[in-house]
Amino acid sequence: MEIAQLIADSLLEGFDRHYERFRTTSARAKTAFEAGDWATVQRLVHDRIRFYDERVVEYVERLRELGVEDAPDEVWQNAKLRYVGMLVDHKRPELAETFFNSVTTRVLRRAYVHDDLIFLHAAVSTEFIPSDPPTYRSYYPSEDGLAATFVRVFEDFGWAREFADLERDVASLMRALQPHVGHPVPEQNFQLQILGSAFYRNKAAYVVGKVVDGHHEAPFVVAVLHDCDGKLVLDTALCDEESINILFSLSRAYFLVDMDVPSGYVAFLQTVLRTKPRSELYTALGLAGQGKTLFVRDLRNHLHNSHDLFVEAPGTRGMVMHVFTLPSYPYVFKVIRDVFGPNKNTDRATVESKFRLVREVDRVGRMAHTVEFRNLPLPLSRFAPELLEQLDELAPSSLLVDGSNLIVRHCYVERRLIPLNLFLPNATTEQVESVVGDYGDAIKELAIANVFPGDLIWRNFGLTRYGRVVFYDYDEVEYLTDCVFRSMPQAPNDDAELASEVWYPVGARDVFPEEFASFLLGDERVRDAFLRRHADLLTPDFWRDAQARVAAGEIVDFFPYPESVRFGVAA
């Protein structure tokens, strides 16, 4: 068999093995939800994240064993051509193309793999791929009525747990939908379209669908929970795009969804979330590799159609990362510095491990999603001269010039936020009250999710476009349960009190919450707002209590929607 065919066969075999495991794991979420086994739901998300990288490493080694590393480019071009032919009737061609890229770039061990050897653009269409079972189910309420049809919608998910009062909850759902449905008298084309698999995350199952009334579509997402008696209830219906966007935010854990044809789910979600890029939708479904591929394509398209330059990102320059941005593009690029600033007792390997930690924990809507890139090519001409000077001074090992490209050997990409240290000085009193309150809420929610940010200073937190406080600087993040929260010892004498160095022993992971006030509460308005809501954060007792709750296995409900929209609360 020709070596090109061997490469193509091996890579498709590797991808198919990966997706079979991915789908099996995602499908197990339904059983865990039915059993109320929330720890298993979280573990499934955690385990599934590693599957892709593990399979890539396995097939990199397999191809190296075939001795193809030094094969001429013509062999790899031929392998790519054969691979395309094998994907014509494949149900997940876009994911298989990304797997080809992931393995090939590692096997060739080049700083930059030229576009003709990988799938820079999609080669196989994902439109009209048949799915078994179908991607979505259609219901026509004209005969049985809308209420009875909605009852059937939820019964068709076949959960092995009864509803407390489904008819009651459907009545609440219909009241929530009423302002969003098009016509008071339905047209002939009146149907419900419901994605066939529920979206599982934490303690909830989410049903995604839309009401189609003629040319008008009203999307909705319904949260299904367990009540205190262990029965199922419809908890809320999210009907506006902003609320659904927040639900699908990448600052939360990824969904577990059993999908035969992922592109069909993404296409449906695009009609519900019209402004969210496909890259983020794939990532939210746990397909981060495809999300990264689409991000690069979007970035290239934006660079082709814009003219501004990469510049240093606004804000205080970091001591571990150098951050740059393209003003016309809503992301920042973070490069690890070669030499860290003073008082930063860490190294590159440790910083990278912190970002891996963040990738795998439940981010509870309070941690910015980060995409890691190696050997990311960017046009050299789009870098401001002063930025190139900064990068050459602070992070030269992360840069390589290759013709017209600047190859960024390693970086992290995040959505651009407004740093709190830039926002608060010019904020109104009402804004200070709201943002400082949400900042404290963010820290408390991270704590019960077993995350300690490490450095709580304002510049490490930012505001999203929806005004939510999110943590984004990860070089000192720790598992909460790995920290030791201590009270400040009483000085034995005046000399010890006035000494420039601490007179008591301090361990590497010792934390003194009373010290937070000295670097957080210098501004009077901030101090007043913080102490009204979150004075307990300045005491070791709060942190020790959070540690005890985590150690006991407590999993707290973090609702990605306000309490006021919950059916039981609103009633």
C-alpha positions as CSV (number, residue, x, y, z in Angstrom):
1,M,0.0,0.0,0.0
2,E,1.3,3.5,-0.8
3,I,2.6,5.5,2.1
4,A,0.1,8.3,1.3
5,Q,-2.8,5.9,1.7
6,L,-1.3,4.5,4.9
7,I,-1.2,8.1,6.3
8,A,-4.8,8.8,5.3
9,D,-6.1,5.4,6.6
10,S,-4.3,5.9,9.9
11,L,-5.6,9.4,10.5
12,L,-9.2,8.6,9.7
13,E,-9.0,5.5,12.0
14,G,-7.6,7.7,14.8
15,F,-10.3,10.3,14.4
16,D,-13.1,7.8,14.3
17,R,-11.8,6.1,17.5
18,H,-11.7,9.5,19.1
19,Y,-15.2,10.5,18.2
20,E,-16.6,7.1,19.3
21,R,-15.2,7.7,22.7
22,F,-16.2,11.3,22.8
23,R,-19.8,10.4,21.9
24,T,-20.0,7.5,24.4
25,T,-18.9,9.8,27.2
26,S,-21.3,12.5,26.2
27,A,-24.2,10.1,26.1
28,R,-23.4,8.9,29.7
29,A,-24.5,12.3,30.9
30,K,-28.2,11.4,30.5
31,T,-27.8,8.4,32.9
32,A,-25.9,10.5,35.4
33,F,-28.6,13.2,35.2
34,E,-31.3,10.7,35.8
35,A,-29.5,9.3,38.8
36,G,-28.7,12.7,40.3
37,D,-25.0,11.8,40.1
38,W,-23.6,15.3,39.8
39,A,-20.1,14.3,40.6
40,T,-20.1,12.0,37.6
41,V,-21.4,14.7,35.3
42,Q,-18.5,16.9,36.3
43,R,-16.0,14.0,35.9
44,L,-17.3,13.3,32.4
45,V,-16.6,16.8,31.3
46,H,-13.2,16.7,32.9
47,D,-12.3,13.4,31.3
48,R,-13.6,14.2,27.9
49,I,-11.4,17.3,27.6
50,R,-8.3,15.1,27.5
51,F,-9.5,12.6,24.9
52,Y,-8.6,14.7,21.8
53,D,-5.0,15.4,22.9
54,E,-4.5,11.7,24.0
55,R,-5.6,10.5,20.6
56,V,-3.5,13.0,18.7
57,V,-0.4,12.0,20.7
58,E,-1.1,8.3,20.0
59,Y,-1.4,8.8,16.2
60,V,1.6,11.1,16.0
61,E,3.6,8.2,17.4
62,R,1.9,5.7,15.1
63,L,2.8,7.8,12.0
64,R,6.4,8.2,13.2
65,E,6.7,4.5,13.5
66,L,5.7,4.3,9.9
67,G,8.8,6.5,9.1
68,V,6.9,9.3,7.4
69,E,8.5,12.2,9.1
70,D,10.9,12.8,6.3
71,A,8.5,12.0,3.5
72,P,8.5,14.7,0.8
73,D,5.7,17.2,0.7
74,E,4.2,15.5,-2.4
75,V,3.4,12.5,-0.2
76,W,1.6,14.6,2.4
77,Q,-0.3,16.4,-0.4
78,N,-1.3,13.0,-1.8
79,A,-2.4,11.8,1.6
80,K,-4.5,14.9,2.1
81,L,-6.2,14.3,-1.3
82,R,-6.9,10.7,-0.5
83,Y,-8.3,11.8,2.9
84,V,-10.7,14.2,1.3
85,G,-12.1,11.3,-0.8
86,M,-12.6,9.2,2.3
87,L,-14.7,12.1,3.9
88,V,-17.2,12.5,1.1
89,D,-19.9,10.4,3.0
90,H,-18.5,10.9,6.5
91,K,-20.8,12.4,9.1
92,R,-18.2,14.6,10.7
93,P,-15.8,15.7,7.9
94,E,-15.0,19.0,9.5
95,L,-13.8,17.4,12.7
96,A,-11.8,14.8,10.8
97,E,-10.1,17.5,8.8
98,T,-9.1,19.2,12.1
99,F,-7.7,15.9,13.4
100,F,-5.6,15.6,10.2
101,N,-4.2,19.1,10.9
102,S,-3.5,18.4,14.5
103,V,-1.5,15.2,13.8
104,T,0.2,16.4,10.7
105,T,1.6,19.6,12.2
106,R,3.1,17.6,15.0
107,V,4.6,14.8,12.9
108,L,6.4,17.2,10.6
109,R,7.9,19.1,13.5
110,R,8.1,22.4,11.6
111,A,7.6,25.8,13.1
112,Y,5.2,26.5,10.3
113,V,3.4,23.9,8.1
114,H,2.4,25.4,4.7
115,D,-1.2,25.6,3.8
116,D,-1.1,23.1,1.0
117,L,-0.3,20.3,3.5
118,I,-3.2,20.9,5.8
119,F,-6.8,21.9,5.7
120,L,-6.6,25.7,5.8
121,H,-10.1,25.8,4.4
122,A,-12.9,23.1,4.7
123,A,-12.7,20.7,1.8
124,V,-15.9,18.8,2.4
125,S,-19.3,20.4,2.9
126,T,-21.2,19.8,6.1
127,E,-24.6,20.8,4.7
128,F,-27.4,18.2,4.5
129,I,-25.6,15.4,6.3
130,P,-28.2,12.8,7.3
131,S,-28.3,12.1,11.0
132,D,-29.6,9.0,12.9
133,P,-31.5,9.9,14.9
134,P,-32.4,13.2,13.2
135,T,-30.7,16.4,14.6
136,Y,-34.1,17.9,15.6
137,R,-37.7,16.7,16.0
138,S,-40.6,18.6,14.6
139,Y,-44.0,18.8,16.3
140,Y,-47.2,20.2,14.9
141,P,-49.6,21.6,17.6
142,S,-52.6,22.2,15.3
143,E,-54.3,18.9,16.3
144,D,-53.5,18.5,20.0
145,G,-52.9,22.1,20.9
146,L,-49.7,23.8,22.1
147,A,-49.8,22.7,25.7
148,A,-50.3,19.0,25.0
149,T,-47.6,19.2,22.3
150,F,-45.1,20.7,24.8
151,V,-45.9,17.9,27.3
152,R,-45.0,15.4,24.6
153,V,-41.8,17.3,23.8
154,F,-40.5,16.7,27.3
155,E,-41.8,13.2,27.6
156,D,-40.0,12.2,24.4
157,F,-36.6,12.8,26.0
158,G,-37.4,9.5,27.9
159,W,-35.9,10.5,31.2
160,A,-36.1,7.6,33.7
161,R,-37.4,9.9,36.4
162,E,-41.0,11.3,36.6
163,F,-42.0,14.9,36.5
164,A,-43.4,16.6,39.6
165,D,-46.1,18.4,37.6
166,L,-45.3,18.7,33.9
167,E,-48.7,20.3,33.0
168,R,-48.2,23.0,35.6
169,D,-44.6,23.7,34.3
170,V,-45.7,23.8,30.7
171,A,-48.3,26.4,31.6
172,S,-45.4,28.5,33.0
173,L,-43.4,27.9,29.9
174,M,-46.2,29.1,27.6
175,R,-46.6,32.3,29.7
176,A,-42.8,32.9,29.3
177,L,-43.0,32.3,25.6
178,Q,-46.1,34.5,24.9
179,P,-44.3,37.8,24.4
180,H,-41.8,36.2,21.9
181,V,-44.2,34.3,19.7
182,G,-45.0,36.0,16.4
183,H,-48.7,36.1,15.7
184,P,-51.7,35.7,18.1
185,V,-53.3,33.4,15.5
186,P,-50.8,30.8,14.3
187,E,-50.2,30.5,10.5
188,Q,-50.4,27.1,8.7
189,N,-46.7,26.6,9.1
190,F,-46.8,26.4,12.9
191,Q,-44.4,23.9,14.4
192,L,-42.0,23.3,17.3
193,Q,-38.4,22.3,16.4
194,I,-36.5,20.7,19.2
195,L,-32.9,19.5,19.2
196,G,-33.0,15.7,19.7
197,S,-30.5,15.5,22.6
198,A,-30.6,17.5,25.8
199,F,-27.6,19.6,26.8
200,Y,-26.2,18.5,30.2
201,R,-24.1,20.6,32.5
202,N,-23.7,20.5,36.3
203,K,-27.2,19.7,37.7
204,A,-29.3,20.7,34.7
205,A,-30.5,19.3,31.4
206,Y,-31.3,22.0,28.8
207,V,-33.8,21.5,26.0
208,V,-33.1,23.8,23.0
209,G,-35.8,24.6,20.5
210,K,-37.8,27.2,18.7
211,V,-41.4,28.0,17.8
212,V,-41.7,28.4,14.0
213,D,-44.7,30.5,13.0
214,G,-44.7,31.3,9.3
215,H,-41.6,33.4,8.8
216,H,-41.2,34.1,12.4
217,E,-39.0,32.0,14.7
218,A,-38.9,32.3,18.5
219,P,-36.0,30.4,20.0
220,F,-36.0,29.1,23.6
221,V,-34.0,27.0,26.0
222,V,-35.7,25.3,28.9
223,A,-33.8,24.2,32.0
224,V,-34.9,20.9,33.6
225,L,-33.8,20.2,37.2
226,H,-34.5,17.9,40.0
227,D,-36.7,19.3,42.8
228,C,-36.2,18.6,46.5
229,D,-38.1,15.4,46.2
230,G,-36.0,14.2,43.3
231,K,-38.7,14.7,40.6
232,L,-38.1,16.7,37.4
233,V,-39.3,20.3,37.0
234,L,-39.0,22.8,34.3
235,D,-37.1,25.6,36.1
236,T,-37.1,28.4,33.5
237,A,-37.4,29.3,29.9
238,L,-34.8,31.6,28.3
239,C,-36.3,33.3,25.3
240,D,-34.0,36.3,24.5
241,E,-30.7,36.0,22.7
242,E,-28.7,37.7,25.5
243,S,-29.9,35.2,28.1
244,I,-29.2,32.2,25.8
245,N,-25.8,33.7,24.9
246,I,-24.9,33.9,28.6
247,L,-26.0,30.3,29.0
248,F,-23.6,29.3,26.2
249,S,-20.8,31.4,27.5
250,L,-17.4,29.8,27.4
251,S,-16.7,31.0,30.9
252,R,-18.7,27.9,32.0
253,A,-18.1,24.2,31.7
254,Y,-18.7,22.6,28.3
255,F,-22.0,20.9,27.6
256,L,-22.3,17.1,27.3
257,V,-24.5,16.4,24.2
258,D,-25.0,13.1,22.3
259,M,-24.6,14.2,18.6
260,D,-24.5,12.0,15.6
261,V,-23.8,15.0,13.3
262,P,-22.3,17.9,15.2
263,S,-22.5,20.3,12.3
264,G,-26.3,19.8,12.3
265,Y,-26.4,20.9,16.0
266,V,-24.2,23.9,15.3
267,A,-26.3,24.9,12.3
268,F,-29.4,24.8,14.5
269,L,-27.8,26.7,17.3
270,Q,-26.7,29.4,14.8
271,T,-30.4,30.1,14.2
272,V,-30.9,30.6,18.0
273,L,-27.6,32.4,18.7
274,R,-27.2,34.6,15.6
275,T,-24.2,36.6,16.8
276,K,-22.1,33.8,18.4
277,P,-19.4,32.6,16.1
278,R,-19.4,28.9,15.1
279,S,-15.9,28.6,16.7
280,E,-17.5,29.2,20.1
281,L,-20.5,27.0,19.5
282,Y,-18.3,24.0,18.6
283,T,-16.2,24.7,21.7
284,A,-19.3,25.0,23.9
285,L,-20.2,21.5,22.8
286,G,-16.8,20.1,23.9
287,L,-15.3,20.2,20.4
288,A,-12.5,22.6,21.3
289,G,-10.2,21.4,18.4
290,Q,-12.8,22.4,15.8
291,G,-13.4,25.6,17.7
292,K,-9.7,26.5,17.4
293,T,-9.7,25.7,13.7
294,L,-12.6,28.0,13.0
295,F,-11.1,30.7,15.2
296,V,-8.0,30.7,13.0
297,R,-10.1,30.9,9.9
298,D,-12.1,33.8,11.3
299,L,-8.9,35.6,12.3
300,R,-7.4,35.2,8.9
301,N,-10.6,36.5,7.3
302,H,-10.6,39.5,9.7
303,L,-6.9,40.3,9.0
304,H,-7.6,40.1,5.2
305,N,-10.5,42.7,5.6
306,S,-8.9,45.1,8.1
307,H,-5.9,47.3,8.3
308,D,-5.2,48.2,11.9
309,L,-2.0,47.0,13.8
310,F,-1.4,44.7,16.7
311,V,-0.6,46.8,19.7
312,E,0.0,46.3,23.4
313,A,-3.3,45.7,25.2
314,P,-4.5,48.5,27.4
315,G,-4.0,48.2,31.1
316,T,-1.1,47.6,33.5
317,R,1.7,45.5,31.9
318,G,1.9,42.1,33.4
319,M,5.0,40.6,35.1
320,V,4.4,37.1,33.7
321,M,2.6,37.7,30.4
322,H,3.0,40.3,27.7
323,V,-0.5,41.0,26.2
324,F,-1.3,42.4,22.8
325,T,-4.4,42.9,20.8
326,L,-5.8,44.0,17.4
327,P,-8.2,46.9,18.3
328,S,-10.7,45.9,15.6
329,Y,-10.9,42.3,16.9
330,P,-12.4,41.4,20.3
331,Y,-9.5,39.2,21.6
332,V,-6.2,39.5,23.3
333,F,-3.1,37.4,22.7
334,K,-1.0,36.5,25.8
335,V,2.7,35.5,25.5
336,I,4.7,34.2,28.4
337,R,7.7,36.5,29.1
338,D,11.2,35.0,29.1
339,V,12.0,36.7,32.4
340,F,9.3,37.4,35.0
341,G,9.0,40.5,37.0
342,P,10.1,40.9,40.6
343,N,8.2,38.9,43.3
344,K,7.1,36.3,40.7
345,N,8.5,33.1,42.0
346,T,7.4,30.8,39.2
347,D,8.6,29.4,35.8
348,R,7.1,28.8,32.4
349,A,6.2,25.2,33.1
350,T,4.3,26.2,36.2
351,V,2.4,28.9,34.3
352,E,1.4,26.5,31.6
353,S,0.2,24.0,34.2
354,K,-2.1,26.8,35.7
355,F,-3.7,27.3,32.3
356,R,-4.3,23.5,32.0
357,L,-5.9,23.6,35.4
358,V,-8.3,26.3,34.3
359,R,-9.2,24.3,31.2
360,E,-10.3,21.4,33.3
361,V,-12.2,22.9,36.2
362,D,-15.8,24.1,36.3
363,R,-15.4,27.8,35.5
364,V,-18.9,28.5,36.9
365,G,-19.3,31.5,34.6
366,R,-16.4,33.4,36.3
367,M,-13.3,32.5,34.4
368,A,-12.4,33.6,30.9
369,H,-12.1,30.8,28.3
370,T,-8.6,30.5,26.9
371,V,-7.5,29.0,23.6
372,E,-3.9,27.8,23.5
373,F,-1.9,28.1,20.3
374,R,1.5,26.8,19.2
375,N,3.2,28.2,16.1
376,L,0.5,30.7,15.3
377,P,1.4,32.5,12.1
378,L,0.5,36.2,12.0
379,P,1.4,38.8,9.3
380,L,4.6,40.6,10.4
381,S,3.4,43.8,8.6
382,R,0.4,44.0,11.0
383,F,2.6,44.5,14.1
384,A,3.2,48.0,15.4
385,P,7.0,48.7,15.6
386,E,6.8,49.4,19.3
387,L,5.0,46.1,19.9
388,L,7.7,44.2,18.0
389,E,10.3,46.0,20.2
390,Q,8.5,45.0,23.4
391,L,8.1,41.3,22.3
392,D,11.8,41.2,21.2
393,E,12.8,42.5,24.7
394,L,10.3,40.6,26.9
395,A,9.6,37.3,25.0
396,P,12.1,36.7,22.2
397,S,12.0,32.9,22.6
398,S,8.3,32.9,21.7
399,L,8.9,34.6,18.3
400,L,10.2,33.4,14.9
401,V,10.2,35.4,11.7
402,D,9.4,33.2,8.6
403,G,9.2,35.3,5.5
404,S,6.2,37.6,5.8
405,N,4.9,35.9,8.9
406,L,5.7,36.3,12.6
407,I,5.4,32.9,14.1
408,V,4.2,33.1,17.7
409,R,5.6,29.9,19.1
410,H,3.2,29.8,22.1
411,C,0.4,32.0,23.2
412,Y,-3.0,32.0,24.8
413,V,-6.0,33.9,23.3
414,E,-8.9,35.2,25.3
415,R,-11.9,37.5,24.7
416,R,-11.0,41.1,25.5
417,L,-12.5,42.3,28.7
418,I,-12.5,45.7,30.5
419,P,-10.0,45.4,33.4
420,L,-11.6,46.5,36.7
421,N,-8.6,48.7,37.6
422,L,-9.4,50.7,34.4
423,F,-13.2,50.7,34.9
424,L,-13.6,51.5,38.6
425,P,-11.8,54.9,38.8
426,N,-14.2,56.5,36.4
427,A,-17.3,54.5,37.4
428,T,-20.4,56.1,38.9
429,T,-21.2,55.3,42.6
430,E,-24.0,52.9,41.4
431,Q,-21.6,51.2,39.0
432,V,-19.0,50.8,41.8
433,E,-21.6,49.2,44.0
434,S,-22.7,46.8,41.4
435,V,-19.3,45.8,40.1
436,V,-17.6,45.4,43.5
437,G,-20.5,43.3,44.6
438,D,-20.3,41.1,41.6
439,Y,-16.5,40.9,42.0
440,G,-17.0,39.5,45.5
441,D,-19.7,37.1,44.2
442,A,-17.3,35.9,41.6
443,I,-14.6,35.1,44.2
444,K,-17.1,33.2,46.4
445,E,-18.5,31.2,43.5
446,L,-15.0,30.2,42.4
447,A,-14.2,29.2,46.0
448,I,-17.0,26.7,46.2
449,A,-15.9,25.4,42.8
450,N,-12.5,24.7,44.4
451,V,-10.7,27.6,42.7
452,F,-8.6,30.2,44.4
453,P,-7.4,33.0,42.0
454,G,-4.2,33.5,44.0
455,D,-3.8,37.2,43.2
456,L,-7.1,39.1,43.8
457,I,-6.0,42.5,42.6
458,W,-8.5,44.4,40.4
459,R,-6.4,44.2,37.2
460,N,-6.8,40.4,37.2
461,F,-10.6,40.7,36.8
462,G,-12.6,42.2,34.0
463,L,-16.1,43.1,32.8
464,T,-17.7,41.1,30.0
465,R,-20.0,42.8,27.4
466,Y,-22.9,41.8,29.6
467,G,-21.4,43.6,32.7
468,R,-20.4,40.4,34.5
469,V,-17.1,40.2,36.5
470,V,-14.8,37.4,35.2
471,F,-11.3,36.4,36.4
472,Y,-8.7,36.1,33.6
473,D,-5.1,36.1,34.9
474,Y,-4.2,32.6,35.7
475,D,-0.5,32.5,36.6
476,E,-1.2,32.2,40.4
477,V,-4.4,30.2,40.3
478,E,-4.6,27.2,42.7
479,Y,-7.1,24.6,43.8
480,L,-8.7,26.1,46.9
481,T,-8.1,22.8,48.8
482,D,-4.3,23.1,48.2
483,C,-4.1,26.5,50.1
484,V,-3.6,27.1,53.8
485,F,-5.7,30.1,55.1
486,R,-4.2,31.6,58.2
487,S,-4.8,34.4,60.6
488,M,-2.2,37.1,61.0
489,P,-0.1,36.2,64.1
490,Q,0.1,38.8,66.8
491,A,3.6,40.4,67.0
492,P,5.5,39.4,70.1
493,N,7.0,42.9,70.5
494,D,7.3,46.3,68.8
495,D,10.5,45.4,66.9
496,A,8.7,42.5,65.2
497,E,5.7,44.8,64.5
498,L,7.9,47.4,62.7
499,A,10.3,45.0,61.0
500,S,10.5,45.2,57.2
501,E,10.6,41.4,56.9
502,V,7.9,39.1,58.4
503,W,9.0,37.6,61.7
504,Y,6.9,34.4,61.4
505,P,7.3,31.5,59.0
506,V,5.2,31.5,55.8
507,G,4.6,28.4,53.7
508,A,4.5,28.5,49.9
509,R,0.7,28.2,49.8
510,D,-0.1,30.1,53.0
511,V,-2.7,32.8,52.5
512,F,-3.6,35.6,55.0
513,P,-7.0,37.0,54.0
514,E,-6.6,40.0,56.3
515,E,-3.9,41.3,54.0
516,F,-6.4,41.5,51.1
517,A,-7.7,44.9,52.3
518,S,-4.3,46.6,52.0
519,F,-4.2,46.2,48.2
520,L,-7.9,46.0,47.4
521,L,-9.6,48.7,49.4
522,G,-7.6,51.9,49.0
523,D,-10.5,53.7,47.3
524,E,-13.1,54.8,49.7
525,R,-16.1,54.0,47.4
526,V,-14.7,50.6,46.7
527,R,-14.0,50.0,50.4
528,D,-17.6,50.9,51.4
529,A,-19.2,48.7,48.7
530,F,-16.9,45.8,49.5
531,L,-17.4,45.8,53.2
532,R,-21.2,46.0,52.9
533,R,-21.3,42.8,50.9
534,H,-18.1,40.9,51.3
535,A,-16.3,41.6,54.5
536,D,-16.2,37.9,55.2
537,L,-13.7,37.5,52.4
538,L,-11.2,39.2,54.7
539,T,-11.4,36.4,57.3
540,P,-9.8,32.9,57.2
541,D,-13.2,31.5,58.4
542,F,-14.9,32.0,55.1
543,W,-12.1,30.3,53.2
544,R,-11.9,27.4,55.6
545,D,-15.6,26.9,55.4
546,A,-15.5,26.8,51.6
547,Q,-12.7,24.2,51.8
548,A,-14.7,22.1,54.1
549,R,-17.7,22.2,51.7
550,V,-15.5,21.3,48.7
551,A,-13.9,18.4,50.7
552,A,-17.4,17.1,51.6
553,G,-18.2,16.9,47.9
554,E,-20.8,19.6,47.9
555,I,-21.8,20.8,44.4
556,V,-23.6,24.1,44.5
557,D,-26.2,25.2,41.9
558,F,-24.8,28.1,39.9
559,F,-27.7,29.2,37.7
560,P,-26.7,30.8,34.5
561,Y,-29.8,33.0,34.7
562,P,-31.3,35.3,37.4
563,E,-33.4,33.9,40.3
564,S,-36.2,36.2,39.2
565,V,-36.9,34.2,36.0
566,R,-37.2,30.8,37.7
567,F,-40.8,29.5,37.5
568,G,-40.9,28.4,41.1
569,V,-39.4,31.7,42.3
570,A,-41.4,33.9,40.0
571,A,-44.6,32.3,41.0
